[in-house]
Amino acid sequence: MKDHDWTWIFVGIVVLVIVGIAIFAGHNVTAANKDVEIANLEAQLETANASLTDLAVQVTQSEQRMIAWAGLASFYAEKHHGKRTASGERFDMNAFTAAHRTLPFGSLVLVLDTRRFTWTLVEITDRGPAEWTERDIDLSRAAARQLGMERDGIIPALMLTVKGRPSTQD
């Protein structure tokens, strides 16, 4: 990774921590309050962006494509290991990858467990979770292990795109 990539990962972590503390202090995201939380997230992000300016982090117009949202994260079962993903790659449960319905393949997403404040960085390589579920992102087992969510299965999370790399395969 280039040095400026690490800068944006750090910026993402700062934004997630600021927004996570402001929004999720003392409660979990449920399907009933999910829309309200997402609506409040935009206001919190404006405050977080002001804090980043105070830290002398300059965000150019072209780099302001960060997307943040609150939702539910789950992880892939082992039965998918080795199978082809929607991007054409083989799923590796030991890699830090994830599935999302709409983000471009190759996008980097910071995922923060809002209960434990543990985080992981994943690359979008597949499509999912299924539309009939309330989940927002499916993580690999390695990412789930880093978050400490293997026993939980599904957790409330705050997600932030750190870098989008649109794919020609998308």
Secondary structure as GFF3:
##gff-version 3
##sequence-region A 1 170
A	DSSP	alpha_helix	3	24	.	.	.	ID=ss1
A	DSSP	alpha_helix	34	54	.	.	.	ID=ss2
A	DSSP	three_ten_helix	61	63	.	.	.	ID=ss3
A	DSSP	beta_strand	68	75	.	.	.	ID=ss4
A	DSSP	three_ten_helix	78	80	.	.	.	ID=ss5
A	DSSP	beta_strand	97	99	.	.	.	ID=ss6
A	DSSP	beta_strand	108	113	.	.	.	ID=ss7
A	DSSP	beta_strand	118	126	.	.	.	ID=ss8
A	DSSP	beta_strand	137	139	.	.	.	ID=ss9
A	DSSP	alpha_helix	141	147	.	.	.	ID=ss10
A	DSSP	beta_strand	154	163	.	.	.	ID=ss11
###
